[in-house]
Amino acid sequence: MKTNTIQKLEDFAGTILIPVFETYAKSLVPIEFHGVSVHSKVFYGKKDTHYLFEKYDSTHIFIGLGKDPDYKSLKTIFRRISSNNKELFNTNVALVIPENYTNEQFEASLSGLVLGTYDFGHFKSEKQQHPFLDSNFELQLFSKKNHDKTIAKALKIVNAQLEILRLVDFPPNIVTPKYLANWASESGKKYGFSVEVLGHQASEKAGLNSFLAVGKGSQNEPQFVIMNYIPEGSNDKTKHVGLVGKGITFDTGGLNIKTAAMVQMKCDMAGGAAVFGAMQLIADLKLPIKVSAIVPCAENSVDAKSFLPSDVIQSYSGHSIEIIDTDAEGRLVLADGLSYLIKNFNPEYIIDIATLTGSCVGTFGYECAGLFTNNNELSKQIQESGDAVGERLWQLPLWDCYKQDIESDIADVKNYSGKPVAGAISAAKFLEFFTENHKAWAHIDIAGVAFGDGEFAKSKYATAYGVHLLTKFIENL
């Protein structure tokens, strides 16, 4: 989307989007707006309301923001306006930027407008392009201030999120491990980070046996994707962050086959997708932080070669793992991802992100992600970053009393407690076992927030949760 800033609206012909805070609504709407006499109806600007009227050759859409909208609310409000009013958006559209808008509020609003162009009908034979995507379209921004930096940043954020929406929403016969590896390689070339991909043979040689066990039943070769972003001018004092994302492109549950909701398991790579999107955005924003990231990509399928419940497998760390449940596969690929990251890159901070447990959904529903860390300062930093961009988290304990849930009689550790309680915590304890007691590690369980129901589609769809959160955390460092 191209933008242009204007300072007069009197002669503007087209659609004018006018955000209205509830506090100021009464004084704005009934009288006059920037020299344009408007309808006498009082519009109160309450959240999730809008008022539309046409006058001469212009259409005014007053958009209610409520009294104190947060980032997520603003993004949703403007996505709704953009998505539901395509017929009103011709080549002439202007967005009024309120004088009391913060940069973050404008960023969220512009992001929402662009997100509204997202079309879920990827494979429909007939598609209607959103007017904002026309190559000749230019959004006019009415403001007395210069917002060029905020505009550039907002567009980079939303472009990364749109990429990840597509990755997660695409079907699993398209988004295979190889597809994700190729996507990462192309993104690295475009935005400026290096990518190395270990296929089956290279992964076997490296000793990534826990990762490889998960993909044994699939015809699609697993791909262990390693990415590195090194900013210009970096040195030994440059901070270094490590990211690991679960890249299970489809999860049948393996031989412990899922009995419900398998149709949604194309989203099981949403954690890996969040890391891919964050790498694109971090490099696009040219943040001055080193980032090493790993996304182990595999498909957990059913075949004569599939790994078995009660198998004992080896891991990259050298520790043995007893397989209790083949549907607890995400933690197996993350274990090798974490071990590989620590041994080969040793970053100061480590965050892994995954659609890991239904238990987390049982705890939080679809409102926030689960956060696990023994570093209180890191927890605070991540939560504050999430709050700032509307991607909330809440911390759960990692007390040693939960360690017994992953203790095995036959191996160093087992991959599933077998208990109907504390599933998200025992999964996090399993991952902690492979962190070598790293002092600044955090695990984020996004099972309830990465893919779900909403107003923009009839079925469940991707949210791109994590792309902005991870980037914001790194930006704040």
C-alpha positions in Angstrom: 0.0 0.0 0.0 1.2 3.5 -0.9 0.4 6.5 1.3 0.4 10.2 1.0 -0.1 12.9 3.6 -2.6 15.7 3.0 -3.6 18.7 5.1 -6.9 19.7 3.5 -10.1 17.7 3.2 -12.5 20.4 2.0 -12.2 19.4 -1.7 -11.7 15.7 -1.2 -14.0 13.4 -3.1 -14.1 9.8 -2.0 -14.4 7.8 1.2 -13.2 9.5 4.4 -12.4 7.4 7.5 -12.8 9.3 10.7 -11.7 7.7 14.0 -13.6 9.1 17.0 -12.8 8.6 20.6 -15.9 8.4 22.8 -14.8 11.3 24.9 -14.8 13.7 22.0 -17.6 12.4 19.9 -20.3 14.8 20.8 -18.3 17.9 19.9 -17.0 16.5 16.6 -19.9 14.9 14.7 -23.1 17.1 15.1 -21.5 20.3 14.0 -18.8 20.4 11.3 -15.8 18.3 10.4 -12.8 20.1 8.9 -15.0 22.5 7.0 -17.4 19.8 5.8 -20.9 20.2 7.2 -22.1 16.8 8.4 -25.4 15.2 9.4 -26.9 16.4 12.7 -27.1 12.9 14.2 -25.0 12.5 17.4 -22.4 9.8 17.1 -21.0 8.8 20.5 -17.9 7.0 19.3 -18.5 4.0 21.4 -16.3 1.0 20.7 -17.3 -1.3 17.9 -19.8 1.2 16.4 -19.6 3.2 13.2 -21.8 5.8 11.5 -21.9 6.2 7.7 -23.4 8.9 5.6 -23.0 10.2 2.1 -22.8 13.9 1.3 -22.3 15.1 -2.3 -19.4 13.1 -3.8 -18.0 11.9 -0.4 -18.8 9.1 2.0 -17.9 9.7 5.6 -17.4 6.7 7.9 -17.1 7.7 11.6 -15.4 4.9 13.5 -16.1 4.5 17.2 -12.9 3.8 19.2 -14.3 3.8 22.7 -12.6 5.8 25.5 -9.2 4.2 25.7 -8.7 1.5 23.1 -5.7 -0.8 23.3 -3.5 -1.9 20.4 -5.4 -5.1 19.6 -8.8 -3.4 19.8 -7.7 -0.7 17.3 -6.2 -3.3 14.9 -9.5 -5.3 15.0 -11.7 -2.2 14.6 -9.9 -1.1 11.5 -9.5 -4.6 10.1 -13.3 -4.9 10.4 -13.9 -1.5 8.6 -11.5 -2.5 5.8 -12.8 -6.1 5.4 -16.5 -5.2 5.5 -16.7 -2.1 3.4 -14.8 -3.0 0.2 -17.5 -1.6 -2.0 -16.8 1.9 -0.5 -13.1 1.9 -1.2 -12.3 3.2 -4.6 -9.1 4.9 -5.6 -9.9 7.8 -3.3 -9.7 7.0 0.4 -8.6 9.2 3.2 -7.8 8.3 6.8 -8.1 11.1 9.3 -5.4 10.8 12.0 -6.7 12.3 15.3 -4.3 14.9 16.8 -4.3 13.0 20.1 -3.3 9.7 18.5 -0.1 8.2 19.7 2.3 6.6 17.2 1.3 3.1 18.5 -2.4 3.9 18.0 -1.8 5.0 14.4 0.4 2.0 13.8 -2.3 -0.4 15.0 -5.0 1.4 13.0 -3.0 1.3 9.7 -2.0 -2.3 10.4 -5.7 -3.2 10.8 -6.7 -1.5 7.5 -4.1 -3.5 5.6 -5.0 -6.8 7.5 -8.5 -6.2 6.2 -7.2 -7.0 2.7 -6.5 -10.6 3.7 -8.6 -13.0 1.6 -9.1 -16.5 3.0 -10.2 -17.9 -0.4 -6.7 -18.8 -1.5 -7.7 -21.6 -3.8 -11.1 -20.3 -5.0 -11.5 -20.1 -8.8 -13.1 -16.7 -8.6 -11.6 -14.1 -6.3 -12.3 -10.4 -5.9 -9.2 -8.3 -5.1 -9.5 -5.8 -2.3 -9.3 -2.2 -3.7 -6.4 -1.4 -1.4 -4.3 -4.0 -3.3 -4.6 -2.2 -6.6 -1.2 -1.0 -7.8 -2.6 2.5 -8.4 -4.2 2.8 -4.9 -2.8 5.4 -2.6 -4.2 6.0 0.9 -4.4 9.7 1.8 -3.6 10.5 5.4 -5.0 13.7 6.8 -2.7 15.0 9.4 -0.7 18.0 10.4 2.2 15.9 11.6 4.8 13.8 9.7 4.1 10.1 10.3 6.5 8.6 7.7 8.5 6.5 10.2 5.3 5.0 11.8 3.9 4.3 8.4 7.0 2.5 7.2 7.1 0.4 10.4 3.4 -0.4 10.4 3.6 -1.7 6.8 6.6 -3.9 7.6 4.8 -5.3 10.6 1.6 -6.1 8.7 3.5 -7.5 5.7 5.2 -10.0 8.0 1.9 -10.9 9.6 0.2 -11.4 6.3 2.9 -13.8 5.2 2.4 -15.8 8.3 -1.4 -15.8 8.0 -0.9 -17.4 4.6 1.6 -20.0 5.9 -0.6 -21.2 8.7 -3.9 -21.0 6.7 -2.5 -22.9 3.7 -3.4 -26.6 3.5 -0.8 -29.2 4.6 -0.5 -30.7 1.1 1.0 -27.3 0.1 2.8 -26.4 3.3 5.2 -29.3 3.8 8.5 -29.2 5.6 10.2 -28.6 2.3 7.8 -25.7 1.5 8.7 -24.0 4.9 12.4 -24.5 4.3 12.2 -22.9 0.8 10.1 -20.1 2.2 12.8 -19.4 4.8 15.5 -19.4 2.3 13.7 -17.0 0.0 12.9 -14.7 2.9 16.5 -14.7 4.0 17.7 -13.7 0.6 15.1 -10.9 0.4 15.4 -9.4 3.9 19.0 -10.2 4.9 19.5 -13.2 7.1 21.4 -16.4 6.5 19.6 -19.8 6.2 20.9 -23.3 6.5 18.7 -26.3 6.0 19.5 -29.8 7.2 17.6 -32.5 5.4 17.2 -36.1 6.6 20.7 -37.2 5.9 22.4 -34.1 7.3 20.1 -34.2 10.4 21.0 -37.9 10.9 24.7 -37.1 10.7 24.3 -34.3 13.2 22.5 -36.6 15.7 19.1 -34.9 15.6 17.5 -38.2 16.5 14.6 -36.9 18.5 13.6 -34.5 15.7 13.9 -37.3 13.1 11.8 -39.8 15.1 8.7 -37.5 14.7 8.9 -37.5 10.9 9.6 -41.2 10.4 6.0 -42.0 9.4 5.7 -39.3 6.7 6.6 -39.3 3.0 7.6 -35.6 3.4 11.3 -35.3 4.4 11.8 -33.4 7.6 13.8 -30.1 7.4 15.8 -28.6 10.2 15.9 -24.9 9.4 18.6 -22.7 11.0 18.6 -18.9 10.5 21.0 -16.2 11.6 20.5 -12.5 11.5 23.6 -10.3 12.2 23.0 -6.6 12.2 25.4 -4.1 10.6 28.1 -3.0 13.0 27.6 -5.9 15.5 30.4 -6.9 17.8 31.0 -9.0 20.9 28.9 -6.7 23.0 25.9 -6.9 20.7 23.0 -8.7 22.5 22.1 -12.1 21.1 18.7 -13.7 21.2 17.8 -17.3 20.3 14.4 -18.4 19.0 13.0 -21.9 18.5 9.6 -22.6 16.9 7.7 -25.8 16.5 7.2 -26.6 12.8 4.9 -29.6 12.7 3.2 -29.1 9.3 0.5 -31.6 10.2 -0.1 -33.6 13.3 -2.2 -36.8 13.1 -1.0 -37.7 16.6 1.0 -40.5 15.1 0.1 -44.0 16.3 -1.6 -42.3 19.3 -3.9 -41.0 16.6 -6.1 -37.9 17.4 -9.8 -38.7 17.8 -11.0 -35.1 17.5 -10.2 -31.9 15.7 -7.5 -33.4 13.4 -8.8 -31.2 10.6 -7.3 -28.2 12.3 -3.8 -29.6 12.7 -2.4 -27.8 9.8 -1.9 -25.0 12.4 0.6 -27.1 14.4 3.4 -25.2 12.7 2.2 -21.8 13.9 5.0 -21.5 16.4 7.6 -22.1 13.7 5.7 -19.7 11.5 5.8 -17.0 14.2 9.6 -17.4 14.3 9.8 -17.2 10.5 7.7 -14.0 10.5 9.7 -12.5 13.4 13.0 -13.2 11.5 11.6 -11.4 8.4 10.4 -8.4 10.5 13.5 -8.2 12.6 15.7 -8.1 9.5 13.3 -5.7 7.7 13.4 -3.3 10.7 17.2 -3.7 10.9 17.1 -4.2 14.7 20.5 -4.0 16.3 20.3 -7.4 18.0 21.8 -10.7 16.8 19.2 -13.4 16.4 19.7 -17.1 15.8 16.6 -19.1 15.2 15.7 -22.7 14.6 12.5 -24.2 13.2 12.5 -28.0 13.1 9.9 -28.8 10.4 8.3 -32.3 10.2 5.0 -34.0 9.6 3.7 -36.4 12.3 2.0 -39.0 10.3 1.0 -42.7 10.5 2.9 -45.4 8.7 4.6 -48.7 9.2 7.8 -46.8 9.9 6.2 -44.5 12.5 7.8 -44.3 15.9 6.0 -46.3 18.6 4.7 -45.6 22.1 7.3 -47.2 24.5 10.2 -46.6 22.1 13.3 -45.2 23.6 15.0 -42.7 21.3 18.1 -40.6 21.5 18.3 -36.8 21.3 20.9 -34.3 20.1 21.8 -33.5 23.7 22.8 -37.1 24.3 19.9 -37.8 26.7 17.5 -40.7 26.0 13.7 -40.2 25.8 11.0 -42.7 26.5 8.0 -42.3 24.2 4.8 -42.5 26.2 2.6 -40.7 23.6 3.4 -40.1 19.9 1.0 -37.2 20.0 3.4 -35.4 22.4 5.7 -34.8 19.4 6.2 -31.1 19.4 8.3 -31.2 22.5 10.5 -33.8 20.8 11.5 -31.6 17.9 11.8 -28.6 20.2 14.2 -30.5 22.5 16.6 -31.0 19.6 16.1 -27.4 18.5 16.9 -26.1 21.9 19.9 -28.3 22.4 21.3 -27.4 18.9 20.8 -23.7 19.6 22.5 -23.8 22.9 25.5 -25.9 21.8 26.2 -24.1 18.5 25.1 -20.5 19.2 24.8 -20.0 23.0 22.6 -16.9 22.9 22.0 -14.7 26.0 18.2 -15.1 25.7 16.2 -18.1 24.5 12.5 -18.1 23.7 10.7 -21.2 22.2 7.2 -20.9 20.9 4.8 -23.6 20.1 1.2 -24.8 19.8 2.1 -27.4 22.4 -0.8 -28.5 24.6 -4.5 -28.6 24.8 -4.0 -28.2 28.5 -3.0 -24.6 27.9 -6.3 -24.0 26.1 -8.1 -25.6 29.1 -6.4 -23.1 31.4 -6.6 -19.9 29.4 -9.2 -20.5 26.7 -8.5 -18.4 23.7 -7.5 -15.1 25.4 -3.8 -15.5 26.1 -0.7 -17.7 25.8 1.0 -19.6 28.5 4.4 -18.4 29.6 7.0 -20.5 31.4 10.3 -19.3 32.8 12.3 -19.2 36.0 13.7 -15.8 35.1 11.3 -13.2 36.6 12.9 -10.3 34.8 12.6 -12.1 31.4 9.0 -12.9 32.2 8.2 -9.3 32.9 9.9 -8.2 29.7 8.0 -10.7 27.6 4.6 -9.9 29.2 5.1 -6.1 28.8 6.0 -6.6 25.1 2.9 -8.7 24.6 0.7 -6.2 26.4 2.0 -3.4 24.2 1.0 -5.2 20.9 -2.1 -7.0 22.0 -0.5 -10.5 22.3 -1.0 -11.3 25.9 0.7 -14.0 28.1 0.3 -15.2 31.6 3.0 -17.0 33.6 2.5 -20.5 35.0 4.9 -22.2 37.5 7.9 -24.4 36.7 8.3 -25.7 40.3 10.5 -28.8 40.9 7.6 -30.7 42.3 6.4 -31.1 38.6 9.7 -32.8 37.7 8.4 -36.2 38.7 5.9 -36.0 35.8 8.6 -36.5 33.3 10.8 -39.0 35.2 11.3 -42.3 33.4 12.3 -45.8 34.7 14.0 -46.8 31.5 15.3 -43.6 30.0 16.6 -40.2 31.1 13.2 -38.6 30.6 9.8 -39.4 29.2 7.8 -37.2 26.8 4.4 -37.3 28.5 3.2 -37.6 32.1 0.1 -39.7 31.3 -1.8 -37.6 33.8 -5.0 -35.6 32.9 -3.7 -32.6 34.9 -0.9 -30.0 34.6 -0.2 -31.0 31.0 1.1 -27.6 29.9 3.5 -27.5 32.9 4.9 -31.0 32.5 5.5 -30.2 28.8 7.4 -27.1 29.8 9.4 -29.1 32.4 10.3 -31.5 29.6 11.6 -28.6 27.5 13.5 -27.2 30.5 15.4 -30.5 30.8 17.0 -29.7 27.5 18.0 -26.1 28.2 21.2 -26.9 30.1 19.9 -24.7 33.0 20.1 -21.7 30.8 19.5 -18.6 32.9 17.3 -16.7 30.5 15.0 -19.2 28.8 11.3 -18.9 28.3 8.7 -21.2 26.7 5.5 -19.8 25.2 2.5 -22.2 24.6 0.3 -20.6 22.0 -2.1 -23.5 21.4 -5.2 -21.3 22.3 -4.2 -18.1 20.5 -2.5 -19.1 17.2 -5.6 -20.4 15.4 -9.3 -20.0 16.2 -12.8 -18.7 15.6 -13.5 -15.1 14.8 -15.5 -12.6 12.8 -13.5 -12.7 9.6 -14.1 -16.3 8.4 -16.7 -19.1 8.8 -14.1 -21.6 10.0 -11.1 -21.3 12.3 -8.2 -19.2 11.0 -4.7 -18.1 11.7 -3.9 -15.0 13.9 -0.1 -14.6 13.3 0.3 -14.5 17.1 3.9 -14.2 18.1 5.4 -12.4 15.1 4.9 -9.0 16.7 5.4 -10.2 20.2 8.9 -11.7 19.5 9.9 -8.7 17.5 8.7 -6.2 20.2 10.6 -8.1 22.8 13.8 -8.0 20.8 13.2 -4.3 19.9 12.8 -3.4 23.6 16.1 -5.0 24.4 
